[in-house]
Amino acid sequence: MIVRTVLSRLTPALLLAVLSVPVAAQDNPLLSTPSTPYQTPPFELIQIGHYLPAVQEAIRQDQAEIDSIVNNPEAATFDNTVAALDLTGQLLDNVVSVFYSLLGTVTSPEMQDLANEISPLLSAHNDNIWLNEMLFARVKAVYDQRASLTLSEDQLYLLENIYREFVRRGALLDKEQKARLRDINREHDLLVLKFDENLLAETNNSYIIIDNEDDLAGLPDGVIAMGEETANAMELPGKWVFTTQRSSFTPFLQHADARDLRQALLTAYSMRGDRDNEFDNKAILKEMFTLRQERSRMLGYPTPAAFYMQVRMAGTPEAVDSFLRRLWEPALRRAGAELIEMQAIMDNEQSGSKLQPWDWWYFAEKLRKTKYELDDAELRPYFELENVQTGVFVLAEKLFGLKLVERDDIPIYHPEVRVFEVREADGSLLGILYVDYFFRNSKYGGAWSGGFRGAFLKDGKRVIPLATLVCNFPAPSSSMPSLLSFDEVKTLFHEFGHALNTILYSGTYRNGFYPLDAVELPSQIIENWALEPQLLNLYARHYLTDSTIPATLIDRINNSYLFNKGFEAVEYLAASFLDMAWHGLDNVENVNVNDFEAKTMAGIGLIPEILPRYRSTYFSHIHGGYRAGYYSYYWSGVLDADAFAAFKETSLFDRETAASFRKNILEKLGTADSMTLYKRFRGREPEVEPFLERGGLQ
């Protein structure tokens, strides 16, 4: 294993001493070969005490694999060095993927404490690989003679990217710099853990309690029931609780007539990590960027943004800024027009009041009802989670011939998790999908797709991938099933696209390298089908009557497609500018987090009625996988809108177009240059016009 990102207080010598005694595999389910179907993780056997010994033993074995490459007396070749390196660390990958997946979905104080022990071990081991001079010398020897080697496209791509990754991880630094880099990595990753822990605590502690039934005015029955269920879970009978989780927060802001309570909930949401309490993230954020800036300079880049852009399609921070500014003015104009319409409604109802951020969702919903005769409460009954899942599965079958079959004999890590086999039309197994849909206090916020194991070829045979799909949808209540908003419907389609990418990947090697700003293409293109009448008619069914969504309602949905697109674009782009602004700094010593954020928003002309989608103190993308990369959703949006246009040019479920997209994108992304792969699918580079038209940004 070679693509890892975590850290250590331990010196290499002390690390080796800690790991010197092998752990008996038979005593630890994470180390032994599972007897479960497809060797899936045996969750029912795994206890919290198993993780640390498993990580220690897996690191020891991985280091032995690395040593065998370094000590090979034969001259370095692609097979005995690069391909061999790609195969190292399989056990460690398996152990770590289970631990960090469960840290995000069923966390606890004990798991969080353990993460602070495991993270340093992994970081030190990571650095021991990337900063191994003898290993790098072998990789460099192969890299230097690449022009004379007969390598396939994926072999050359792997070689070039592994060499570049070594350099980006500090292989060319001197001894003193390497020692400092280890310290930076260790300190930085511990700060990331603390940021996430603080955010989870803040999210769980941020809510409003309603004890007067009159304050529920305007809320649909399903939203009221959700608030009651939450209160009961908190042992607050006779009350209603609304949280800062999106599944609770958004419908409350859309429908609650009580303006003061809307303000209270939005304030609770937007102040997370910024309350100057024990969970405050401002100082942590500055420390992270101080370390990130030092690391970038050490590696030869003026700012973190310049460092991260080297491996992106955009290429430079200037290219990203140009891209965002091209979209900003039309987005702001559209949002301004939306504001005028909503202010007019507010003037009729509350003369003399000026619309504020906590009013936007509420009056936008009123505008949608007035202008498009469309009501979120009218839509939700047609989007029962089980039916939406069926729609996603039907789409997979119509496009790619895939069938998903539920299994009840594969171990799961929580009672709400479900497991599906993903099979080809001929019945051959492609992969396993775990779905974990519902909000709980032990789960980090948001939605994501990951996995317990990736696909690759081992001894000429494909290893079956284990993908995960995690959301925070409202759980079923005692009176009704889980009913989704249309945004949540799109979220499920989106994350399923990521899962398909994991399951269909057919690369030879374990380590795929792809630019971050292309990674959302497989997910975002799948969203396009969610609104199409041909698919809506198959999955949008009323949860009480099982009646198909009426054609008139579909027409109203399509007529309102551009509704509130200005707001969506402005809050997203504002967060993207904020992300790039932080990463564009070369020094944060004298930066005040809130002042910097306010200055950045003023600099782009953000209107006061809209907040950025994420403020700095809860902007997880800033330190997670999207460092200087939040813009990627729109960059990939250009790709996905152009790719979907290929289906519109033929037919929505055209198998030939789908087969080409699967072959060139879903199966191969990460094995060759992303633009090269896209052109093989589309026959040309992407055009921006479909994206601009779709978002009303022309």
C-alpha positions as CSV (number, residue, x, y, z in Angstrom):
1,M,0.0,0.0,0.0
2,I,1.4,3.4,-0.9
3,V,-1.4,6.0,-0.9
4,R,-1.9,6.7,2.7
5,T,-2.3,9.9,4.7
6,V,-2.0,9.8,8.5
7,L,0.8,10.4,11.4
8,S,3.2,9.9,14.4
9,R,4.7,11.1,17.7
10,L,6.9,8.1,17.5
11,T,10.4,8.2,16.0
12,P,11.2,5.4,13.4
13,A,13.3,3.6,16.0
14,L,10.7,3.6,18.7
15,L,8.1,2.6,16.1
16,L,10.1,-0.4,15.2
17,A,10.5,-1.3,18.8
18,V,6.7,-1.1,19.3
19,L,6.1,-3.3,16.3
20,S,8.8,-5.9,16.9
21,V,6.6,-8.6,18.4
22,P,4.2,-10.2,15.8
23,V,0.5,-10.5,16.8
24,A,-1.1,-13.9,16.5
25,A,-3.5,-13.7,13.6
26,Q,-5.8,-16.4,15.0
27,D,-6.4,-14.1,18.0
28,N,-7.5,-11.1,16.0
29,P,-10.3,-11.2,13.4
30,L,-8.8,-8.3,11.6
31,L,-5.6,-10.2,10.9
32,S,-7.0,-13.6,10.0
33,T,-8.7,-14.6,6.6
34,P,-12.4,-14.2,7.3
35,S,-14.7,-17.2,6.7
36,T,-17.4,-14.7,5.7
37,P,-18.9,-14.6,2.2
38,Y,-16.3,-13.0,-0.2
39,Q,-14.0,-12.5,2.8
40,T,-16.0,-9.5,3.9
41,P,-15.1,-8.0,7.3
42,P,-16.3,-10.1,10.2
43,F,-17.9,-7.2,12.1
44,E,-19.6,-9.4,14.7
45,L,-16.2,-10.6,15.9
46,I,-14.4,-7.2,15.8
47,Q,-13.9,-5.5,19.2
48,I,-12.4,-2.2,19.9
49,G,-9.4,-3.8,21.4
50,H,-8.5,-5.5,18.2
51,Y,-7.8,-2.4,16.2
52,L,-4.5,-1.2,17.6
53,P,-2.8,-4.6,17.6
54,A,-4.0,-5.2,14.1
55,V,-2.6,-1.9,12.8
56,Q,0.7,-2.6,14.5
57,E,1.0,-6.1,13.0
58,A,-0.2,-4.9,9.6
59,I,2.4,-2.2,9.6
60,R,5.1,-4.7,10.5
61,Q,4.1,-6.9,7.6
62,D,3.9,-4.0,5.2
63,Q,7.4,-2.9,6.3
64,A,8.7,-6.4,5.6
65,E,7.2,-6.2,2.1
66,I,8.9,-2.9,1.5
67,D,12.2,-4.2,2.8
68,S,12.0,-7.1,0.4
69,I,11.8,-4.7,-2.5
70,V,14.6,-2.5,-1.2
71,N,16.9,-5.5,-0.6
72,N,16.3,-7.2,-3.9
73,P,19.8,-7.7,-5.3
74,E,18.5,-7.6,-8.9
75,A,18.5,-4.3,-10.8
76,A,15.2,-2.3,-10.5
77,T,12.6,-3.1,-13.0
78,F,8.9,-2.1,-13.4
79,D,7.8,-5.6,-12.2
80,N,10.2,-6.0,-9.2
81,T,9.9,-2.4,-8.0
82,V,6.9,-0.5,-9.2
83,A,4.4,-3.3,-9.6
84,A,5.7,-4.9,-6.4
85,L,5.3,-1.7,-4.5
86,D,1.7,-1.4,-5.7
87,L,0.9,-4.8,-4.1
88,T,2.4,-4.0,-0.7
89,G,0.2,-3.2,2.4
90,Q,-2.9,-5.1,1.4
91,L,-3.5,-6.2,5.0
92,L,-2.9,-2.7,6.3
93,D,-5.3,-1.3,3.8
94,N,-8.0,-3.7,4.9
95,V,-7.5,-3.0,8.6
96,V,-7.3,0.8,8.2
97,S,-10.3,1.0,5.9
98,V,-12.5,-0.8,8.5
99,F,-11.3,1.3,11.3
100,Y,-11.7,4.7,9.6
101,S,-15.0,3.7,8.0
102,L,-16.5,2.9,11.4
103,L,-14.9,5.9,13.0
104,G,-17.1,8.0,10.7
105,T,-20.3,5.9,11.0
106,V,-20.4,4.5,14.5
107,T,-17.9,6.6,16.4
108,S,-17.6,6.9,20.2
109,P,-15.2,8.6,22.6
110,E,-13.2,5.3,22.7
111,M,-12.9,5.2,18.9
112,Q,-11.8,8.8,18.8
113,D,-9.2,8.2,21.5
114,L,-8.0,5.2,19.5
115,A,-7.8,7.3,16.3
116,N,-5.3,9.6,18.1
117,E,-3.2,6.5,18.9
118,I,-3.4,4.9,15.4
119,S,-3.0,8.0,13.4
120,P,0.6,8.7,14.5
121,L,1.6,5.1,13.8
122,L,0.2,5.3,10.3
123,S,1.8,8.6,9.6
124,A,5.3,7.5,10.7
125,H,4.9,4.4,8.6
126,N,3.7,6.4,5.7
127,D,6.8,8.7,6.0
128,N,9.1,5.6,6.4
129,I,7.9,4.6,2.9
130,W,7.9,7.9,1.0
131,L,11.2,9.1,2.6
132,N,13.0,5.7,2.1
133,E,16.0,6.7,0.1
134,M,16.8,3.2,-1.2
135,L,13.2,2.6,-2.2
136,F,13.1,5.9,-4.1
137,A,16.4,5.2,-5.8
138,R,14.9,2.0,-7.3
139,V,11.7,3.8,-8.4
140,K,13.8,6.6,-9.9
141,A,16.0,4.1,-11.7
142,V,12.9,2.7,-13.5
143,Y,11.5,6.2,-14.0
144,D,14.7,7.5,-15.6
145,Q,14.7,4.7,-18.2
146,R,11.0,4.8,-18.9
147,A,11.5,6.0,-22.5
148,S,13.4,2.9,-23.4
149,L,10.9,0.5,-21.6
150,T,8.0,-1.3,-23.3
151,L,5.2,-0.3,-20.9
152,S,1.5,-0.3,-21.4
153,E,-0.5,2.9,-20.9
154,D,-1.5,2.0,-17.4
155,Q,2.0,0.9,-16.4
156,L,3.5,4.2,-17.6
157,Y,0.8,6.2,-15.9
158,L,1.4,4.3,-12.6
159,L,5.2,4.8,-12.9
160,E,5.0,8.5,-13.6
161,N,2.6,9.1,-10.8
162,I,4.4,7.1,-8.2
163,Y,7.6,8.9,-9.0
164,R,5.9,12.3,-8.8
165,E,4.2,11.2,-5.5
166,F,7.6,10.4,-3.9
167,V,8.8,13.8,-4.9
168,R,5.7,15.5,-3.5
169,R,6.1,13.6,-0.3
170,G,9.7,14.9,0.2
171,A,11.9,12.3,-1.4
172,L,14.3,15.0,-2.7
173,L,14.6,16.9,0.6
174,D,17.7,16.8,2.7
175,K,18.0,14.9,6.0
176,E,17.0,17.9,8.1
177,Q,14.1,18.8,6.0
178,K,12.8,15.2,6.0
179,A,12.9,15.1,9.8
180,R,10.9,18.4,9.9
181,L,8.4,17.0,7.3
182,R,7.7,14.0,9.5
183,D,6.9,16.4,12.4
184,I,4.7,18.5,10.2
185,N,2.7,15.5,8.9
186,R,2.3,14.1,12.4
187,E,1.1,17.4,13.9
188,H,-1.2,18.2,11.0
189,D,-3.0,14.9,10.9
190,L,-3.7,15.0,14.7
191,L,-5.2,18.5,14.1
192,V,-7.4,17.1,11.4
193,L,-8.7,14.5,13.9
194,K,-9.4,17.1,16.5
195,F,-11.2,19.4,14.0
196,D,-13.5,16.5,13.1
197,E,-14.1,15.6,16.7
198,N,-15.0,19.2,17.5
199,L,-17.3,19.5,14.6
200,L,-19.2,16.3,15.5
201,A,-19.5,17.5,19.1
202,E,-20.7,20.9,18.0
203,T,-23.2,19.4,15.5
204,N,-24.6,17.0,18.2
205,N,-24.9,19.9,20.7
206,S,-26.5,22.4,18.2
207,Y,-30.3,22.2,18.1
208,I,-33.5,23.9,19.2
209,I,-36.1,22.6,21.6
210,I,-39.7,23.5,21.0
211,D,-42.2,23.0,23.9
212,N,-45.1,25.1,22.6
213,E,-47.1,23.4,19.8
214,D,-48.0,26.8,18.4
215,D,-44.4,27.2,17.3
216,L,-44.8,24.2,14.9
217,A,-47.0,26.3,12.7
218,G,-46.2,25.8,9.0
219,L,-44.3,22.5,9.5
220,P,-45.6,19.5,7.5
221,D,-46.7,16.5,9.6
222,G,-43.7,14.4,8.6
223,V,-41.3,17.2,9.8
224,I,-43.2,17.5,13.1
225,A,-43.1,13.7,13.5
226,M,-39.3,13.8,13.0
227,G,-38.9,16.5,15.6
228,E,-41.0,14.5,18.1
229,E,-38.9,11.3,17.4
230,T,-35.7,13.3,18.0
231,A,-37.1,14.7,21.2
232,N,-38.1,11.2,22.4
233,A,-34.6,9.9,21.6
234,M,-33.2,12.7,23.8
235,E,-35.7,11.7,26.6
236,L,-37.7,15.0,26.1
237,P,-41.3,13.7,25.9
238,G,-43.9,16.2,24.9
239,K,-41.3,18.4,23.1
240,W,-39.9,18.7,19.6
241,V,-36.2,18.9,18.7
242,F,-34.7,20.2,15.4
243,T,-31.0,19.7,14.8
244,T,-28.3,21.1,12.5
245,Q,-28.3,17.9,10.5
246,R,-29.4,18.7,7.0
247,S,-32.3,16.3,7.1
248,S,-33.8,18.3,10.1
249,F,-32.4,21.7,9.5
250,T,-33.5,22.3,5.9
251,P,-37.2,21.4,6.1
252,F,-37.5,23.4,9.3
253,L,-36.1,26.5,7.6
254,Q,-38.3,25.9,4.6
255,H,-41.6,25.6,6.5
256,A,-41.5,27.0,10.0
257,D,-43.6,30.2,10.3
258,A,-41.7,31.2,13.5
259,R,-39.1,33.5,12.2
260,D,-37.2,33.8,15.5
261,L,-36.8,30.0,15.6
262,R,-35.6,29.9,12.0
263,Q,-33.0,32.4,13.0
264,A,-32.1,30.4,16.1
265,L,-31.6,27.2,14.2
266,L,-29.6,28.8,11.3
267,T,-27.4,30.6,13.9
268,A,-26.8,27.3,15.7
269,Y,-25.8,25.8,12.4
270,S,-23.6,28.6,11.2
271,M,-21.8,29.1,14.5
272,R,-20.5,25.5,14.9
273,G,-16.8,25.6,15.8
274,D,-16.9,29.3,16.3
275,R,-18.2,29.7,19.9
276,D,-14.9,30.2,21.7
277,N,-15.6,27.0,23.7
278,E,-13.8,23.7,24.2
279,F,-14.9,22.7,20.7
280,D,-13.8,25.9,18.9
281,N,-12.0,25.2,15.6
282,K,-10.5,28.6,14.8
283,A,-7.1,28.0,16.4
284,I,-6.9,24.5,15.0
285,L,-7.6,25.8,11.5
286,K,-4.8,28.3,11.8
287,E,-2.4,25.7,13.1
288,M,-3.3,23.4,10.2
289,F,-2.7,26.1,7.6
290,T,0.6,27.1,9.3
291,L,1.8,23.6,8.9
292,R,0.4,23.3,5.4
293,Q,2.2,26.5,4.3
294,E,5.5,25.4,5.8
295,R,5.2,22.0,4.0
296,S,4.4,23.7,0.7
297,R,7.4,26.1,0.9
298,M,9.7,23.2,1.8
299,L,8.6,21.3,-1.3
300,G,9.1,24.3,-3.5
301,Y,5.6,25.8,-3.9
302,P,4.7,29.4,-2.8
303,T,1.4,28.4,-1.3
304,P,-0.6,25.3,-0.5
305,A,-2.9,26.1,-3.5
306,A,0.0,25.9,-5.9
307,F,1.1,22.6,-4.4
308,Y,-2.3,21.0,-4.7
309,M,-3.0,22.3,-8.2
310,Q,0.1,20.6,-9.6
311,V,-1.9,17.3,-9.8
312,R,-5.3,18.8,-10.8
313,M,-6.9,19.2,-14.3
314,A,-7.1,23.0,-13.6
315,G,-3.3,23.1,-13.2
316,T,-2.9,26.5,-11.4
317,P,-4.8,28.5,-8.7
318,E,-5.1,31.2,-11.4
319,A,-7.0,28.8,-13.6
320,V,-9.4,28.0,-10.8
321,D,-10.0,31.7,-10.0
322,S,-10.7,32.4,-13.6
323,F,-13.2,29.5,-13.7
324,L,-15.0,30.6,-10.6
325,R,-15.2,34.2,-11.6
326,R,-16.6,33.2,-15.0
327,L,-19.6,31.7,-13.1
328,W,-19.8,34.2,-10.2
329,E,-21.4,37.2,-12.0
330,P,-24.2,35.3,-13.7
331,A,-24.8,33.3,-10.5
332,L,-25.0,36.6,-8.5
333,R,-27.4,38.1,-11.1
334,R,-29.7,35.1,-10.9
335,A,-29.7,35.1,-7.1
336,G,-30.4,38.9,-7.1
337,A,-33.5,38.3,-9.3
338,E,-34.6,35.5,-6.9
339,L,-34.2,37.9,-4.0
340,I,-36.4,40.5,-5.6
341,E,-39.2,38.0,-6.0
342,M,-39.0,36.8,-2.5
343,Q,-38.7,40.2,-1.0
344,A,-42.0,41.1,-2.8
345,I,-43.7,38.2,-1.0
346,M,-42.2,39.2,2.3
347,D,-43.4,42.8,1.8
348,N,-46.9,41.6,1.3
349,E,-46.8,39.5,4.5
350,Q,-44.5,41.4,6.8
351,S,-44.3,45.0,5.5
352,G,-41.1,46.8,6.5
353,S,-39.1,43.6,7.0
354,K,-35.9,42.9,5.1
355,L,-35.2,39.3,4.0
356,Q,-32.3,37.7,6.0
357,P,-30.4,34.5,5.6
358,W,-32.8,32.6,7.8
359,D,-35.7,33.8,5.6
360,W,-34.3,32.6,2.3
361,W,-35.4,28.9,2.4
362,Y,-38.8,29.9,3.9
363,F,-39.7,32.5,1.2
364,A,-38.1,30.4,-1.5
365,E,-40.5,27.7,-0.6
366,K,-43.4,30.2,-0.8
367,L,-42.2,31.4,-4.2
368,R,-42.0,27.9,-5.5
369,K,-45.6,27.3,-4.4
370,T,-46.8,30.5,-5.9
371,K,-44.8,30.5,-9.1
372,Y,-44.6,26.8,-9.9
373,E,-47.4,25.3,-7.7
374,L,-44.8,23.1,-6.2
375,D,-44.5,22.2,-2.6
376,D,-41.7,20.2,-0.9
377,A,-44.4,18.6,1.4
378,E,-46.3,17.6,-1.8
379,L,-43.2,16.0,-3.3
380,R,-41.9,14.0,-0.3
381,P,-44.6,11.4,-0.2
382,Y,-43.5,10.3,-3.7
383,F,-39.9,9.9,-2.6
384,E,-40.0,7.1,0.0
385,L,-36.5,5.9,0.5
386,E,-37.1,2.3,-0.5
387,N,-38.7,3.4,-3.8
388,V,-35.9,5.8,-4.5
389,Q,-33.4,3.0,-4.0
390,T,-35.3,0.9,-6.4
391,G,-35.1,3.7,-8.9
392,V,-31.3,3.9,-8.6
393,F,-31.0,0.1,-9.0
394,V,-33.3,0.2,-12.1
395,L,-31.1,2.9,-13.6
396,A,-28.0,0.7,-13.0
397,E,-29.7,-2.1,-14.8
398,K,-31.0,0.0,-17.7
399,L,-27.6,1.6,-18.4
400,F,-25.1,-1.1,-17.5
401,G,-27.1,-4.3,-17.2
402,L,-26.3,-4.6,-13.5
403,K,-28.4,-6.4,-11.0
404,L,-28.3,-5.7,-7.2
405,V,-29.3,-8.6,-4.9
406,E,-29.7,-8.1,-1.2
407,R,-27.8,-10.4,1.1
408,D,-28.8,-11.0,4.8
409,D,-25.9,-13.3,5.6
410,I,-23.0,-10.8,5.3
411,P,-21.9,-9.3,8.6
412,I,-22.8,-5.6,9.1
413,Y,-21.4,-3.0,11.6
414,H,-24.8,-1.5,12.6
415,P,-28.4,-2.9,12.5
416,E,-29.4,-0.2,9.9
417,V,-26.8,-1.3,7.4
418,R,-27.9,-3.3,4.3
419,V,-25.7,-5.3,1.9
420,F,-26.1,-5.9,-1.8
421,E,-24.3,-8.0,-4.4
422,V,-23.7,-6.2,-7.6
423,R,-23.8,-8.6,-10.5
424,E,-23.4,-8.4,-14.3
425,A,-26.4,-9.4,-16.5
426,D,-24.9,-12.9,-16.9
427,G,-24.8,-13.3,-13.1
428,S,-21.1,-12.8,-12.5
429,L,-20.2,-11.0,-9.4
430,L,-18.7,-7.5,-9.7
431,G,-18.7,-6.2,-6.1
432,I,-20.4,-5.8,-2.8
433,L,-22.3,-2.6,-1.7
434,Y,-23.0,-1.6,1.9
435,V,-25.7,1.1,2.4
436,D,-26.0,3.1,5.6
437,Y,-28.8,5.6,5.1
438,F,-30.0,7.2,8.4
439,F,-28.8,10.0,10.6
440,R,-27.5,9.0,14.1
441,N,-25.4,10.9,16.7
442,S,-22.5,8.5,16.2
443,K,-22.2,9.3,12.5
444,Y,-20.4,12.3,11.0
445,G,-22.6,14.6,9.0
446,G,-23.0,14.7,5.2
447,A,-23.0,11.9,2.7
448,W,-20.1,9.9,1.2
449,S,-19.1,6.7,-0.6
450,G,-16.0,4.8,0.4
451,G,-15.1,1.1,0.8
452,F,-13.6,-1.6,2.8
453,R,-11.6,-3.0,-0.2
454,G,-10.8,-1.8,-3.7
455,A,-10.7,-3.8,-6.9
456,F,-7.4,-4.9,-8.6
457,L,-5.8,-7.9,-10.2
458,K,-4.1,-10.4,-7.9
459,D,-2.3,-13.4,-9.5
460,G,-4.4,-12.6,-12.6
461,K,-7.7,-12.7,-10.8
462,R,-9.9,-9.7,-10.0
463,V,-10.3,-9.0,-6.3
464,I,-13.9,-8.2,-5.5
465,P,-14.4,-4.6,-4.2
466,L,-16.4,-3.8,-1.1
467,A,-18.0,-0.3,-1.5
468,T,-19.9,1.7,1.0
469,L,-22.6,4.4,0.6
470,V,-23.3,6.5,3.7
471,C,-26.0,9.2,4.1
472,N,-27.8,11.1,6.8
473,F,-31.4,10.8,5.7
474,P,-34.3,11.1,8.2
475,A,-35.0,7.7,9.8
476,P,-38.4,6.2,9.6
477,S,-40.7,7.2,12.4
478,S,-43.4,5.2,14.2
479,S,-46.0,6.8,11.9
480,M,-44.3,6.9,8.5
481,P,-41.3,5.7,6.4
482,S,-38.3,7.7,5.5
483,L,-39.5,10.4,3.0
484,L,-36.8,12.3,1.1
485,S,-36.6,15.8,-0.2
486,F,-35.6,16.1,-3.8
487,D,-32.2,17.2,-2.8
488,E,-31.8,14.0,-0.8
489,V,-33.0,12.0,-3.8
490,K,-30.2,13.6,-5.8
491,T,-27.7,12.8,-3.0
492,L,-28.6,9.1,-3.2
493,F,-28.1,9.1,-7.0
494,H,-24.8,11.0,-6.5
495,E,-23.3,8.7,-4.0
496,F,-24.4,5.6,-5.9
497,G,-22.4,7.0,-8.9
498,H,-19.3,7.0,-6.7
499,A,-20.1,3.5,-5.5
500,L,-20.4,2.4,-9.1
501,N,-17.0,3.8,-9.9
502,T,-15.6,1.7,-7.0
503,I,-17.4,-1.4,-8.0
504,L,-16.8,-1.3,-11.8
505,Y,-13.1,-0.2,-11.6
506,S,-11.1,-2.7,-13.7
507,G,-7.6,-1.4,-13.4
508,T,-4.7,-3.8,-13.0
509,Y,-3.2,-2.0,-10.1
510,R,-4.4,-1.1,-6.6
511,N,-3.3,2.5,-6.6
512,G,-5.3,4.7,-9.0
513,F,-4.1,8.3,-9.6
514,Y,-6.7,10.8,-10.8
515,P,-7.1,14.5,-10.5
516,L,-9.5,15.5,-7.8
517,D,-11.4,17.8,-10.2
518,A,-12.4,14.8,-12.3
519,V,-13.5,12.5,-9.4
520,E,-17.1,13.9,-9.3
521,L,-17.8,13.0,-12.9
522,P,-19.0,9.4,-12.1
523,S,-21.3,10.6,-9.3
524,Q,-22.7,13.8,-10.8
525,I,-23.6,12.3,-14.1
526,I,-25.9,9.8,-12.3
527,E,-27.8,12.7,-10.7
528,N,-29.1,13.8,-14.2
529,W,-31.4,10.8,-14.5
530,A,-33.2,11.5,-11.2
531,L,-35.4,14.1,-12.7
532,E,-36.1,12.4,-16.1
533,P,-39.8,11.5,-16.5
534,Q,-38.9,8.1,-17.9
535,L,-37.2,7.1,-14.6
536,L,-39.5,9.1,-12.3
537,N,-42.4,7.1,-13.6
538,L,-40.6,3.9,-12.4
539,Y,-39.6,4.9,-8.9
540,A,-41.6,8.0,-7.7
541,R,-44.7,6.4,-6.1
542,H,-46.8,7.6,-3.3
543,Y,-45.9,5.8,-0.1
544,L,-49.6,5.4,0.9
545,T,-51.4,4.8,-2.3
546,D,-48.5,3.4,-4.5
547,S,-49.8,5.7,-7.3
548,T,-47.2,6.9,-9.8
549,I,-46.2,10.5,-9.6
550,P,-48.7,12.5,-11.7
551,A,-47.5,13.8,-15.1
552,T,-48.7,17.2,-14.0
553,L,-46.4,17.1,-11.0
554,I,-43.5,16.0,-13.2
555,D,-44.2,18.9,-15.5
556,R,-44.2,21.3,-12.5
557,I,-40.9,19.8,-11.3
558,N,-39.3,20.3,-14.8
559,N,-40.7,23.8,-15.1
560,S,-39.2,24.7,-11.8
561,Y,-35.8,23.2,-12.6
562,L,-34.0,26.5,-12.6
563,F,-35.8,27.6,-9.4
564,N,-33.4,28.8,-6.7
565,K,-30.4,27.9,-8.9
566,G,-28.9,31.4,-8.2
567,F,-28.9,30.7,-4.5
568,E,-27.4,27.3,-4.9
569,A,-24.7,28.6,-7.2
570,V,-23.8,31.6,-5.0
571,E,-23.6,29.7,-1.7
572,Y,-21.5,27.0,-3.4
573,L,-19.2,29.4,-5.3
574,A,-18.7,31.5,-2.2
575,A,-17.5,28.4,-0.3
576,S,-15.2,27.6,-3.2
577,F,-13.7,31.1,-3.1
578,L,-13.2,30.7,0.6
579,D,-11.4,27.4,0.2
580,M,-9.1,28.9,-2.4
581,A,-8.5,32.0,-0.3
582,W,-7.3,30.0,2.7
583,H,-5.0,27.9,0.5
584,G,-3.7,30.9,-1.3
585,L,-2.2,32.4,1.8
586,D,1.5,32.1,2.5
587,N,1.2,33.1,6.1
588,V,-1.6,32.9,8.6
589,E,0.2,34.2,11.7
590,N,-1.7,37.5,11.9
591,V,-4.9,36.3,10.4
592,N,-8.1,36.5,12.3
593,V,-10.3,33.7,11.1
594,N,-13.6,35.6,11.1
595,D,-12.2,38.8,9.8
596,F,-10.5,36.9,6.9
597,E,-13.7,35.1,6.0
598,A,-15.7,38.4,6.1
599,K,-13.0,40.1,3.9
600,T,-13.0,37.3,1.4
601,M,-16.8,37.4,1.1
602,A,-16.8,41.1,0.8
603,G,-14.1,40.9,-1.9
604,I,-16.3,38.8,-4.2
605,G,-19.4,40.8,-3.4
606,L,-21.5,38.1,-1.6
607,I,-24.9,39.5,-0.8
608,P,-25.8,39.5,2.9
609,E,-28.9,37.4,2.4
610,I,-26.8,34.4,1.5
611,L,-24.1,32.7,3.6
612,P,-21.4,30.6,2.1
613,R,-22.4,26.9,2.0
614,Y,-19.7,26.3,4.6
615,R,-18.0,28.7,7.0
616,S,-14.4,28.1,7.9
617,T,-14.9,26.5,11.3
618,Y,-17.0,23.6,9.9
619,F,-15.7,23.5,6.3
620,S,-14.5,19.9,6.5
621,H,-13.5,19.9,2.8
622,I,-10.7,22.4,3.7
623,H,-8.7,19.8,5.5
624,G,-10.2,16.6,4.1
625,G,-9.8,15.2,0.6
626,Y,-10.8,18.4,-1.1
627,R,-8.0,20.7,0.0
628,A,-8.1,23.7,-2.4
629,G,-10.5,21.5,-4.3
630,Y,-14.1,22.3,-3.4
631,Y,-14.4,24.0,-6.8
632,S,-14.2,20.4,-8.2
633,Y,-17.9,19.9,-8.1
634,Y,-18.5,22.5,-10.7
635,W,-15.3,21.6,-12.7
636,S,-16.6,18.0,-12.8
637,G,-20.0,19.5,-13.5
638,V,-18.7,20.7,-16.9
639,L,-17.6,17.2,-17.6
640,D,-20.8,15.5,-16.4
641,A,-23.2,18.0,-18.2
642,D,-21.3,17.4,-21.5
643,A,-21.3,13.7,-20.9
644,F,-25.0,13.6,-20.2
645,A,-25.6,15.5,-23.4
646,A,-24.2,12.5,-25.2
647,F,-27.1,10.4,-23.9
648,K,-29.6,13.2,-24.8
649,E,-28.2,13.1,-28.3
650,T,-29.0,9.4,-28.6
651,S,-31.4,8.2,-25.9
652,L,-31.5,8.4,-22.1
653,F,-30.8,4.7,-21.7
654,D,-28.7,4.1,-24.8
655,R,-26.6,1.0,-24.1
656,E,-23.9,1.8,-26.5
657,T,-23.3,5.2,-25.0
658,A,-23.5,3.7,-21.5
659,A,-21.0,1.0,-22.4
660,S,-18.5,3.6,-23.7
661,F,-18.9,5.7,-20.5
662,R,-18.4,2.5,-18.4
663,K,-15.4,1.4,-20.4
664,N,-13.6,4.7,-20.5
665,I,-14.6,6.4,-17.3
666,L,-16.2,4.1,-14.6
667,E,-13.7,1.3,-15.2
668,K,-10.6,3.3,-16.1
669,L,-10.6,6.6,-14.2
670,G,-7.3,6.7,-12.4
671,T,-5.4,4.5,-14.8
672,A,-4.6,7.1,-17.5
673,D,-4.8,10.8,-18.1
674,S,-8.4,11.9,-17.3
675,M,-8.8,14.2,-20.3
676,T,-7.5,11.4,-22.6
677,L,-10.1,9.0,-21.1
678,Y,-12.9,11.6,-21.5
679,K,-12.0,12.2,-25.1
680,R,-12.1,8.5,-25.8
681,F,-15.7,8.5,-24.5
682,R,-16.9,11.8,-26.0
683,G,-14.6,12.0,-29.1
684,R,-13.6,15.5,-28.1
685,E,-12.9,17.7,-25.1
686,P,-15.9,18.8,-23.0
687,E,-17.9,21.9,-23.9
688,V,-19.0,24.3,-21.2
689,E,-22.3,25.3,-22.7
690,P,-24.4,22.3,-21.4
691,F,-23.2,23.1,-17.8
692,L,-24.0,26.8,-18.1
693,E,-27.4,26.1,-19.6
694,R,-28.3,23.5,-17.0
695,G,-27.5,26.0,-14.2
696,G,-29.1,29.0,-15.8
697,L,-25.7,30.7,-15.8
698,Q,-25.5,31.9,-19.4
